[in-house]
Amino acid sequence: MKIFLRIAAIAAITILLALSSLYAASQWRLAQHYDVPLAQLRITPSKALVAEGERRAHMFGCTGCHHEAGNVLFKAPGVGRLVAPNLTRKAPLYSDAELVRLIRHGVKRDGTSAIAMPAAAFSGLSDEDIAAIISWLRTQAQVADAKPARTSWGPIGWFAVATGRVPFSAERARNIAPPLERPRATPAKQGEYLVQSICSDCHKLDEENDNGWGMRTPPLRQMGQAYSLADFQTLMRTGKAMGNREVGEMSSVARGDLSHMTDAEIEAIHSYLNAAENSDRVAAAHPSASNGK
């Protein structure tokens, strides 16, 4: 009996030490600071941009993730709960330059990294787009946080954070020079910009993507080239794929966010995905796509 109790005590102490180590390592990662300087926009946010800013906040997915007062993005027993915070309460705490750094680089006001903020997609977001979104954010009346309001982690989550399996936005941001305005030389050029800024957080261009949160998405070029412009517009506006099908999260995102795109923006994305140089690449990688299968 004494031996059994001793073994049980040793096992309990070992587990406790392991959990303590995991917790300490995860907290160290979460507290890590990222030295990204603040930068001012070259277009000043203003009341004239508010209406367009609301539209762009939808199409770039701000409202889709954060909702009106925060939103639980992911929750699993033992892993934890990932919350997109309440923007009406958080945005007033940030200067314009701090919001720019958060959006483009995934770095919060205190210098730590946001989690799952699509900074890799937003790194090249133009001053034009960000100025419009900030203009709209500044008009939002503060509302109480939706419950629960904070991200929290369980033991499995501690392990995921400590070992780099949780997407730290500051580590995924791209080091590029964002444009003043969107590129508009051709529809395909604007489409390339919109694909990077809107679609790339979920989709890869030429291969299936596993985003790590239980969602797999098809290659974007192959999908885009399987759709006529009319069918593509229907998908973006209603969430209905060819054959009047619901396609999981894409249907929800299309109806809630992508439907705010203009006809010209949707056509630009379709034009980019169907550009001649892309068609040759997709046909070589996926022969069935060129046969309409």
Phi and psi in degrees as GROMACS dihedral restraints (atoms count N, CA, C in turn):
[ dihedral_restraints ]
;  ai    aj    ak    al  type     phi  dphi    fc
    3     4     5     6     1   -63.2    20    10
    4     5     6     7     1   -39.1    20    10
    6     7     8     9     1   -63.2    20    10
    7     8     9    10     1   -43.4    20    10
    9    10    11    12     1   -60.2    20    10
   10    11    12    13     1   -45.5    20    10
   12    13    14    15     1   -63.9    20    10
   13    14    15    16     1   -37.8    20    10
   15    16    17    18     1   -65.4    20    10
   16    17    18    19     1   -42.7    20    10
   18    19    20    21     1   -63.5    20    10
   19    20    21    22     1   -42.9    20    10
   21    22    23    24     1   -62.5    20    10
   22    23    24    25     1   -40.0    20    10
   24    25    26    27     1   -65.7    20    10
   25    26    27    28     1   -42.6    20    10
   27    28    29    30     1   -62.9    20    10
   28    29    30    31     1   -42.7    20    10
   30    31    32    33     1   -62.8    20    10
   31    32    33    34     1   -42.9    20    10
   33    34    35    36     1   -64.1    20    10
   34    35    36    37     1   -42.3    20    10
   36    37    38    39     1   -65.0    20    10
   37    38    39    40     1   -40.4    20    10
   39    40    41    42     1   -62.6    20    10
   40    41    42    43     1   -45.3    20    10
   42    43    44    45     1   -63.2    20    10
   43    44    45    46     1   -42.6    20    10
   45    46    47    48     1   -62.4    20    10
   46    47    48    49     1   -42.8    20    10
   48    49    50    51     1   -65.1    20    10
   49    50    51    52     1   -40.2    20    10
   51    52    53    54     1   -63.1    20    10
   52    53    54    55     1   -45.1    20    10
   54    55    56    57     1   -64.6    20    10
   55    56    57    58     1   -40.1    20    10
   57    58    59    60     1   -63.1    20    10
   58    59    60    61     1   -40.4    20    10
   60    61    62    63     1   -65.8    20    10
   61    62    63    64     1   -43.5    20    10
   63    64    65    66     1   -61.3    20    10
   64    65    66    67     1   -44.8    20    10
   66    67    68    69     1   -62.1    20    10
   67    68    69    70     1   -45.8    20    10
   69    70    71    72     1   -63.0    20    10
   70    71    72    73     1   -42.2    20    10
   72    73    74    75     1   -66.0    20    10
   73    74    75    76     1   -39.8    20    10
   75    76    77    78     1   -67.6    20    10
   76    77    78    79     1   -39.6    20    10
   78    79    80    81     1   -66.8    20    10
   79    80    81    82     1   -34.7    20    10
   81    82    83    84     1   -64.3    20    10
   82    83    84    85     1   -42.4    20    10
   84    85    86    87     1   -64.9    20    10
   85    86    87    88     1   -44.6    20    10
   87    88    89    90     1   -66.3    20    10
   88    89    90    91     1   -27.4    20    10
   90    91    92    93     1   -90.5    20    10
   91    92    93    94     1    -2.7    20    10
   93    94    95    96     1   -62.4    20    10
   94    95    96    97     1   137.7    20    10
   96    97    98    99     1  -101.8    20    10
   97    98    99   100     1   150.0    20    10
   99   100   101   102     1  -122.5    20    10
  100   101   102   103     1   122.7    20    10
  102   103   104   105     1   -86.2    20    10
  103   104   105   106     1    82.6    20    10
  105   106   107   108     1  -116.7    20    10
  106   107   108   109     1   117.9    20    10
  108   109   110   111     1   -68.1    20    10
  109   110   111   112     1   152.8    20    10
  111   112   113   114     1   -74.5    20    10
  112   113   114   115     1   149.0    20    10
  114   115   116   117     1  -139.0    20    10
  115   116   117   118     1   139.2    20    10
  117   118   119   120     1   -86.6    20    10
  118   119   120   121     1   146.1    20    10
  120   121   122   123     1   -70.7    20    10
  121   122   123   124     1   149.0    20    10
  123   124   125   126     1   -90.0    20    10
  124   125   126   127     1    -3.5    20    10
  126   127   128   129     1  -121.6    20    10
  127   128   129   130     1   126.5    20    10
  129   130   131   132     1   -83.5    20    10
  130   131   132   133     1   127.7    20    10
  132   133   134   135     1   -56.2    20    10
  133   134   135   136     1   143.2    20    10
  135   136   137   138     1  -155.7    20    10
  136   137   138   139     1   165.6    20    10
  138   139   140   141     1   -61.9    20    10
  139   140   141   142     1   -30.5    20    10
  141   142   143   144     1   -64.4    20    10
  142   143   144   145     1   -18.5    20    10
  144   145   146   147     1   -98.7    20    10
  145   146   147   148     1    -0.7    20    10
  147   148   149   150     1   -62.4    20    10
  148   149   150   151     1   -49.3    20    10
  150   151   152   153     1   -61.9    20    10
  151   152   153   154     1   -43.9    20    10
  153   154   155   156     1   -68.8    20    10
  154   155   156   157     1   -32.6    20    10
  156   157   158   159     1   -64.4    20    10
  157   158   159   160     1   -37.9    20    10
  159   160   161   162     1   -63.8    20    10
  160   161   162   163     1   -43.1    20    10
  162   163   164   165     1   -61.3    20    10
  163   164   165   166     1   -44.3    20    10
  165   166   167   168     1   -72.0    20    10
  166   167   168   169     1   -30.0    20    10
  168   169   170   171     1   -62.6    20    10
  169   170   171   172     1   -32.8    20    10
  171   172   173   174     1   -72.4    20    10
  172   173   174   175     1   -52.9    20    10
  174   175   176   177     1   -66.8    20    10
  175   176   177   178     1   -28.1    20    10
  177   178   179   180     1   -88.8    20    10
  178   179   180   181     1     1.2    20    10
  180   181   182   183     1    89.7    20    10
  181   182   183   184     1     6.6    20    10
  183   184   185   186     1   -59.9    20    10
  184   185   186   187     1   -49.9    20    10
  186   187   188   189     1   -73.2    20    10
  187   188   189   190     1   -29.1    20    10
  189   190   191   192     1   -64.0    20    10
  190   191   192   193     1   -36.6    20    10
  192   193   194   195     1   -85.5    20    10
  193   194   195   196     1   -44.7    20    10
  195   196   197   198     1   -90.4    20    10
  196   197   198   199     1   -17.7    20    10
  198   199   200   201     1    54.0    20    10
  199   200   201   202     1  -157.8    20    10
  201   202   203   204     1   -83.2    20    10
  202   203   204   205     1   -25.6    20    10
  204   205   206   207     1  -148.1    20    10
  205   206   207   208     1    33.0    20    10
  207   208   209   210     1   100.1    20    10
  208   209   210   211     1   157.6    20    10
  210   211   212   213     1  -155.9    20    10
  211   212   213   214     1   137.3    20    10
  213   214   215   216     1   -80.9    20    10
  214   215   216   217     1   113.7    20    10
  216   217   218   219     1   -84.1    20    10
  217   218   219   220     1   -32.5    20    10
  219   220   221   222     1  -154.5    20    10
  220   221   222   223     1   139.8    20    10
  222   223   224   225     1  -152.1    20    10
  223   224   225   226     1   131.3    20    10
  225   226   227   228     1  -153.0    20    10
  226   227   228   229     1   140.5    20    10
  228   229   230   231     1   -58.3    20    10
  229   230   231   232     1   132.6    20    10
  231   232   233   234     1    82.7    20    10
  232   233   234   235     1   -23.3    20    10
  234   235   236   237     1   -90.9    20    10
  235   236   237   238     1   -52.8    20    10
  237   238   239   240     1   134.7    20    10
  238   239   240   241     1  -162.2    20    10
  240   241   242   243     1  -136.8    20    10
  241   242   243   244     1   124.2    20    10
  243   244   245   246     1  -105.3    20    10
  244   245   246   247     1   121.8    20    10
  246   247   248   249     1  -116.2    20    10
  247   248   249   250     1   130.4    20    10
  249   250   251   252     1   -84.6    20    10
  250   251   252   253     1   116.7    20    10
  252   253   254   255     1   -69.8    20    10
  253   254   255   256     1   167.4    20    10
  255   256   257   258     1   -71.1    20    10
  256   257   258   259     1   109.0    20    10
  258   259   260   261     1   -68.2    20    10
  259   260   261   262     1   -29.4    20    10
  261   262   263   264     1   -66.5    20    10
  262   263   264   265     1   -24.8    20    10
  264   265   266   267     1   -95.9    20    10
  265   266   267   268     1   -34.7    20    10
  267   268   269   270     1   -80.0    20    10
  268   269   270   271     1   -43.0    20    10
  270   271   272   273     1   -56.8    20    10
  271   272   273   274     1   -39.8    20    10
  273   274   275   276     1   -63.5    20    10
  274   275   276   277     1   -18.6    20    10
  276   277   278   279     1   -78.9    20    10
  277   278   279   280     1   -12.9    20    10
  279   280   281   282     1  -106.5    20    10
  280   281   282   283     1   141.4    20    10
  282   283   284   285     1   -74.5    20    10
  283   284   285   286     1   168.5    20    10
  285   286   287   288     1   -59.0    20    10
  286   287   288   289     1   -43.6    20    10
  288   289   290   291     1   -64.2    20    10
  289   290   291   292     1   -36.1    20    10
  291   292   293   294     1   -69.8    20    10
  292   293   294   295     1   -34.6    20    10
  294   295   296   297     1   -66.7    20    10
  295   296   297   298     1   -39.8    20    10
  297   298   299   300     1   -59.9    20    10
  298   299   300   301     1   -45.4    20    10
  300   301   302   303     1   -64.4    20    10
  301   302   303   304     1   -39.7    20    10
  303   304   305   306     1   -63.4    20    10
  304   305   306   307     1   -45.2    20    10
  306   307   308   309     1   -67.4    20    10
  307   308   309   310     1   -48.2    20    10
  309   310   311   312     1   -84.5    20    10
  310   311   312   313     1   -28.8    20    10
  312   313   314   315     1  -119.6    20    10
  313   314   315   316     1    -6.6    20    10
  315   316   317   318     1    70.0    20    10
  316   317   318   319     1    22.3    20    10
  318   319   320   321     1  -106.1    20    10
  319   320   321   322     1   123.4    20    10
  321   322   323   324     1   -76.8    20    10
  322   323   324   325     1   173.8    20    10
  324   325   326   327     1   -58.1    20    10
  325   326   327   328     1   -33.9    20    10
  327   328   329   330     1   -86.9    20    10
  328   329   330   331     1     4.4    20    10
  330   331   332   333     1    91.7    20    10
  331   332   333   334     1    -5.9    20    10
  333   334   335   336     1   -87.1    20    10
  334   335   336   337     1   171.0    20    10
  336   337   338   339     1   -89.4    20    10
  337   338   339   340     1   141.9    20    10
  339   340   341   342     1   -71.8    20    10
  340   341   342   343     1   159.9    20    10
  342   343   344   345     1  -111.2    20    10
  343   344   345   346     1   126.1    20    10
  345   346   347   348     1    67.0    20    10
  346   347   348   349     1     8.5    20    10
  348   349   350   351     1   -69.2    20    10
  349   350   351   352     1   128.3    20    10
  351   352   353   354     1   -76.0    20    10
  352   353   354   355     1    58.3    20    10
  354   355   356   357     1   -64.8    20    10
  355   356   357   358     1   -30.5    20    10
  357   358   359   360     1   -62.5    20    10
  358   359   360   361     1   -37.3    20    10
  360   361   362   363     1   -76.8    20    10
  361   362   363   364     1   -36.1    20    10
  363   364   365   366     1   -88.2    20    10
  364   365   366   367     1    -6.0    20    10
  366   367   368   369     1   -56.5    20    10
  367   368   369   370     1   -34.2    20    10
  369   370   371   372     1   -99.0    20    10
  370   371   372   373     1    14.3    20    10
  372   373   374   375     1   -65.4    20    10
  373   374   375   376     1   132.1    20    10
  375   376   377   378     1   -69.0    20    10
  376   377   378   379     1   157.3    20    10
  378   379   380   381     1   -57.8    20    10
  379   380   381   382     1   -37.3    20    10
  381   382   383   384     1   -56.6    20    10
  382   383   384   385     1   -48.7    20    10
  384   385   386   387     1   -70.1    20    10
  385   386   387   388     1   -44.5    20    10
  387   388   389   390     1   -67.3    20    10
  388   389   390   391     1   -39.3    20    10
  390   391   392   393     1   -61.0    20    10
  391   392   393   394     1   -39.9    20    10
  393   394   395   396     1   -65.8    20    10
  394   395   396   397     1   -44.3    20    10
  396   397   398   399     1   -64.8    20    10
  397   398   399   400     1   -43.6    20    10
  399   400   401   402     1   -63.4    20    10
  400   401   402   403     1   -38.8    20    10
  402   403   404   405     1   -57.3    20    10
  403   404   405   406     1   -43.0    20    10
  405   406   407   408     1   -69.2    20    10
  406   407   408   409     1   -43.7    20    10
  408   409   410   411     1   -56.5    20    10
  409   410   411   412     1   -38.3    20    10
  411   412   413   414     1   -68.2    20    10
  412   413   414   415     1   -13.0    20    10
  414   415   416   417     1   -96.5    20    10
  415   416   417   418     1    -4.7    20    10
  417   418   419   420     1   -80.8    20    10
  418   419   420   421     1   125.6    20    10
  420   421   422   423     1   -70.0    20    10
  421   422   423   424     1   141.3    20    10
  423   424   425   426     1   -69.9    20    10
  424   425   426   427     1   136.7    20    10
  426   427   428   429     1  -126.6    20    10
  427   428   429   430     1   160.5    20    10
  429   430   431   432     1   -66.0    20    10
  430   431   432   433     1   147.9    20    10
  432   433   434   435     1   -60.1    20    10
  433   434   435   436     1   139.0    20    10
  435   436   437   438     1   -66.5    20    10
  436   437   438   439     1   152.2    20    10
  438   439   440   441     1  -106.2    20    10
  439   440   441   442     1   137.0    20    10
  441   442   443   444     1   -75.7    20    10
  442   443   444   445     1   155.6    20    10
  444   445   446   447     1  -105.7    20    10
  445   446   447   448     1    -9.9    20    10
  447   448   449   450     1  -126.2    20    10
  448   449   450   451     1   148.2    20    10
  450   451   452   453     1   -72.0    20    10
  451   452   453   454     1   139.8    20    10
  453   454   455   456     1  -143.0    20    10
  454   455   456   457     1   157.3    20    10
  456   457   458   459     1  -127.6    20    10
  457   458   459   460     1   142.6    20    10
  459   460   461   462     1   -99.8    20    10
  460   461   462   463     1  -175.9    20    10
  462   463   464   465     1   -56.4    20    10
  463   464   465   466     1   -41.0    20    10
  465   466   467   468     1   -66.9    20    10
  466   467   468   469     1   -37.9    20    10
  468   469   470   471     1   -64.1    20    10
  469   470   471   472     1   -39.4    20    10
  471   472   473   474     1   -58.1    20    10
  472   473   474   475     1   -43.6    20    10
  474   475   476   477     1   -63.1    20    10
  475   476   477   478     1   -44.3    20    10
  477   478   479   480     1   -62.8    20    10
  478   479   480   481     1   -42.3    20    10
  480   481   482   483     1   -65.8    20    10
  481   482   483   484     1   -47.5    20    10
  483   484   485   486     1   -63.3    20    10
  484   485   486   487     1   -31.5    20    10
  486   487   488   489     1  -100.8    20    10
  487   488   489   490     1    10.7    20    10
  489   490   491   492     1    79.1    20    10
  490   491   492   493     1    17.6    20    10
  492   493   494   495     1   -89.1    20    10
  493   494   495   496     1    -6.0    20    10
  495   496   497   498     1   -99.2    20    10
  496   497   498   499     1   132.2    20    10
  498   499   500   501     1   -72.5    20    10
  499   500   501   502     1   100.3    20    10
  501   502   503   504     1   -79.5    20    10
  502   503   504   505     1   116.9    20    10
  504   505   506   507     1   -60.8    20    10
  505   506   507   508     1   -38.2    20    10
  507   508   509   510     1   -64.5    20    10
  508   509   510   511     1   -23.7    20    10
  510   511   512   513     1   -88.7    20    10
  511   512   513   514     1   -10.0    20    10
  513   514   515   516     1  -106.9    20    10
  514   515   516   517     1   -10.8    20    10
  516   517   518   519     1   -63.8    20    10
  517   518   519   520     1   149.1    20    10
  519   520   521   522     1   -94.5    20    10
  520   521   522   523     1   143.0    20    10
  522   523   524   525     1   -93.5    20    10
  523   524   525   526     1    85.7    20    10
  525   526   527   528     1  -133.6    20    10
  526   527   528   529     1   167.9    20    10
  528   529   530   531     1   -96.8    20    10
  529   530   531   532     1   108.4    20    10
  531   532   533   534     1   -68.7    20    10
  532   533   534   535     1   150.1    20    10
  534   535   536   537     1   -77.1    20    10
  535   536   537   538     1   158.6    20    10
  537   538   539   540     1   -67.0    20    10
  538   539   540   541     1   -47.5    20    10
  540   541   542   543     1  -127.7    20    10
  541   542   543   544     1   166.9    20    10
  543   544   545   546     1   -63.4    20    10
  544   545   546   547     1   143.9    20    10
  546   547   548   549     1   -69.1    20    10
  547   548   549   550     1   130.9    20    10
  549   550   551   552     1  -132.5    20    10
  550   551   552   553     1    20.6    20    10
  552   553   554   555     1   -59.2    20    10
  553   554   555   556     1   -40.9    20    10
  555   556   557   558     1  -143.5    20    10
  556   557   558   559     1   159.7    20    10
  558   559   560   561     1   -55.8    20    10
  559   560   561   562     1   -39.2    20    10
  561   562   563   564     1   -63.7    20    10
  562   563   564   565     1   -37.3    20    10
  564   565   566   567     1   -65.9    20    10
  565   566   567   568     1   -44.2    20    10
  567   568   569   570     1   -65.8    20    10
  568   569   570   571     1   -37.0    20    10
  570   571   572   573     1   -61.7    20    10
  571   572   573   574     1   -40.2    20    10
  573   574   575   576     1   -60.6    20    10
  574   575   576   577     1   -43.1    20    10
  576   577   578   579     1   -61.8    20    10
  577   578   579   580     1   -45.1    20    10
  579   580   581   582     1   -69.0    20    10
  580   581   582   583     1   -37.8    20    10
  582   583   584   585     1   -61.2    20    10
  583   584   585   586     1   -44.9    20    10
  585   586   587   588     1   -63.8    20    10
  586   587   588   589     1   -42.2    20    10
  588   589   590   591     1   -81.3    20    10
  589   590   591   592     1   -27.7    20    10
  591   592   593   594     1  -109.4    20    10
  592   593   594   595     1   -44.7    20    10
  594   595   596   597     1   -94.2    20    10
  595   596   597   598     1   -27.3    20    10
  597   598   599   600     1   -70.9    20    10
  598   599   600   601     1   -16.8    20    10
  600   601   602   603     1   -70.4    20    10
  601   602   603   604     1   -26.9    20    10
  603   604   605   606     1  -104.4    20    10
  604   605   606   607     1   -35.7    20    10
  606   607   608   609     1  -111.0    20    10
  607   608   609   610     1   146.1    20    10
  609   610   611   612     1   -97.7    20    10
  610   611   612   613     1   156.2    20    10
  612   613   614   615     1   -71.2    20    10
  613   614   615   616     1   -44.0    20    10
  615   616   617   618     1  -123.4    20    10
  616   617   618   619     1    12.2    20    10
  618   619   620   621     1  -152.7    20    10
  619   620   621   622     1   158.0    20    10
  621   622   623   624     1   -63.0    20    10
  622   623   624   625     1   146.8    20    10
  624   625   626   627     1  -120.5    20    10
  625   626   627   628     1   131.9    20    10
  627   628   629   630     1  -106.2    20    10
  628   629   630   631     1   110.2    20    10
  630   631   632   633     1   -81.2    20    10
  631   632   633   634     1     0.8    20    10
  633   634   635   636     1    85.3    20    10
  634   635   636   637     1    -6.0    20    10
  636   637   638   639     1  -114.9    20    10
  637   638   639   640     1    25.9    20    10
  639   640   641   642     1    87.8    20    10
  640   641   642   643     1    13.8    20    10
  642   643   644   645     1  -121.8    20    10
  643   644   645   646     1   130.8    20    10
  645   646   647   648     1  -115.7    20    10
  646   647   648   649     1   135.4    20    10
  648   649   650   651     1  -124.4    20    10
  649   650   651   652     1   147.8    20    10
  651   652   653   654     1   -76.9    20    10
  652   653   654   655     1   164.1    20    10
  654   655   656   657     1   -60.4    20    10
  655   656   657   658     1   129.5    20    10
  657   658   659   660     1   -69.2    20    10
  658   659   660   661     1   -42.6    20    10
  660   661   662   663     1   -62.9    20    10
  661   662   663   664     1   -45.8    20    10
  663   664   665   666     1   -59.5    20    10
  664   665   666   667     1   -42.8    20    10
  666   667   668   669     1   -64.8    20    10
  667   668   669   670     1   -47.5    20    10
  669   670   671   672     1   -60.8    20    10
  670   671   672   673     1   -35.2    20    10
  672   673   674   675     1   -81.2    20    10
  673   674   675   676     1   -11.6    20    10
  675   676   677   678     1   -84.2    20    10
  676   677   678   679     1    -9.4    20    10
  678   679   680   681     1  -109.1    20    10
  679   680   681   682     1   136.1    20    10
  681   682   683   684     1   -69.2    20    10
  682   683   684   685     1   165.1    20    10
  684   685   686   687     1   -59.9    20    10
  685   686   687   688     1   -41.5    20    10
  687   688   689   690     1   -62.7    20    10
  688   689   690   691     1   -44.1    20    10
  690   691   692   693     1   -67.0    20    10
  691   692   693   694     1   -36.0    20    10
  693   694   695   696     1   -66.5    20    10
  694   695   696   697     1   -41.0    20    10
  696   697   698   699     1   -62.8    20    10
  697   698   699   700     1   -40.3    20    10
  699   700   701   702     1   -61.6    20    10
  700   701   702   703     1   -43.0    20    10
  702   703   704   705     1   -61.0    20    10
  703   704   705   706     1   -46.4    20    10
  705   706   707   708     1   -67.5    20    10
  706   707   708   709     1   -33.3    20    10
  708   709   710   711     1   -85.8    20    10
  709   710   711   712     1   -38.7    20    10
  711   712   713   714     1  -115.8    20    10
  712   713   714   715     1   -13.7    20    10
  714   715   716   717     1    80.0    20    10
  715   716   717   718     1     5.7    20    10
  717   718   719   720     1   -94.3    20    10
  718   719   720   721     1   119.2    20    10
  720   721   722   723     1   -79.1    20    10
  721   722   723   724     1   174.0    20    10
  723   724   725   726     1   -54.5    20    10
  724   725   726   727     1   140.9    20    10
  726   727   728   729     1    82.8    20    10
  727   728   729   730     1    14.3    20    10
  729   730   731   732     1    58.7    20    10
  730   731   732   733     1    38.0    20    10
  732   733   734   735     1   -92.9    20    10
  733   734   735   736     1   145.5    20    10
  735   736   737   738     1   -83.0    20    10
  736   737   738   739     1   136.9    20    10
  738   739   740   741     1  -125.4    20    10
  739   740   741   742     1    57.6    20    10
  741   742   743   744     1    59.3    20    10
  742   743   744   745     1  -134.2    20    10
  744   745   746   747     1   -61.6    20    10
  745   746   747   748     1   -32.3    20    10
  747   748   749   750     1   -59.0    20    10
  748   749   750   751     1   -40.4    20    10
  750   751   752   753     1   -63.3    20    10
  751   752   753   754     1   -42.0    20    10
  753   754   755   756     1   -66.2    20    10
  754   755   756   757     1   -44.3    20    10
  756   757   758   759     1   -65.0    20    10
  757   758   759   760     1   -39.7    20    10
  759   760   761   762     1   -62.6    20    10
  760   761   762   763     1   -48.3    20    10
  762   763   764   765     1   -67.2    20    10
  763   764   765   766     1   -37.8    20    10
  765   766   767   768     1   -82.4    20    10
  766   767   768   769     1   -34.8    20    10
  768   769   770   771     1  -123.3    20    10
  769   770   771   772     1   -54.9    20    10
  771   772   773   774     1   -66.4    20    10
  772   773   774   775     1   -23.9    20    10
  774   775   776   777     1   -64.6    20    10
  775   776   777   778     1   -13.0    20    10
  777   778   779   780     1   -82.7    20    10
  778   779   780   781     1    -5.4    20    10
  780   781   782   783     1   -70.6    20    10
  781   782   783   784     1   150.6    20    10
  783   784   785   786     1   -76.8    20    10
  784   785   786   787     1   164.3    20    10
  786   787   788   789     1   -57.8    20    10
  787   788   789   790     1   -39.6    20    10
  789   790   791   792     1   -65.2    20    10
  790   791   792   793     1   -37.6    20    10
  792   793   794   795     1   -68.2    20    10
  793   794   795   796     1   -42.6    20    10
  795   796   797   798     1   -63.8    20    10
  796   797   798   799     1   -42.8    20    10
  798   799   800   801     1   -64.1    20    10
  799   800   801   802     1   -35.4    20    10
  801   802   803   804     1   -64.7    20    10
  802   803   804   805     1   -42.4    20    10
  804   805   806   807     1   -62.8    20    10
  805   806   807   808     1   -44.9    20    10
  807   808   809   810     1   -62.8    20    10
  808   809   810   811     1   -39.2    20    10
  810   811   812   813     1   -63.0    20    10
  811   812   813   814     1   -43.4    20    10
  813   814   815   816     1   -64.0    20    10
  814   815   816   817     1   -45.5    20    10
  816   817   818   819     1   -67.4    20    10
  817   818   819   820     1   -22.5    20    10
  819   820   821   822     1  -107.6    20    10
  820   821   822   823     1    12.6    20    10
  822   823   824   825     1   -59.1    20    10
  823   824   825   826     1   148.9    20    10
  825   826   827   828     1   -56.0    20    10
  826   827   828   829     1   -42.8    20    10
  828   829   830   831     1   -65.6    20    10
  829   830   831   832     1   -29.7    20    10
  831   832   833   834     1   -77.6    20    10
  832   833   834   835     1   -34.2    20    10
  834   835   836   837     1   -61.3    20    10
  835   836   837   838     1   -42.8    20    10
  837   838   839   840     1   -62.3    20    10
  838   839   840   841     1   -40.9    20    10
  840   841   842   843     1   -66.4    20    10
  841   842   843   844     1   -43.0    20    10
  843   844   845   846     1   -69.4    20    10
  844   845   846   847     1   -39.8    20    10
  846   847   848   849     1   -61.5    20    10
  847   848   849   850     1   -37.5    20    10
  849   850   851   852     1   -70.7    20    10
  850   851   852   853     1   -39.5    20    10
  852   853   854   855     1   -79.0    20    10
  853   854   855   856     1   -31.9    20    10
  855   856   857   858     1  -136.0    20    10
  856   857   858   859     1    81.3    20    10
  858   859   860   861     1   -54.9    20    10
  859   860   861   862     1   -32.1    20    10
  861   862   863   864     1   -67.2    20    10
  862   863   864   865     1   -25.9    20    10
  864   865   866   867     1   -64.3    20    10
  865   866   867   868     1   -37.4    20    10
  867   868   869   870     1   -72.7    20    10
  868   869   870   871     1   -15.5    20    10
  870   871   872   873     1   -97.2    20    10
  871   872   873   874     1     2.8    20    10
  873   874   875   876     1    74.5    20    10
  874   875   876   877     1    20.2    20    10
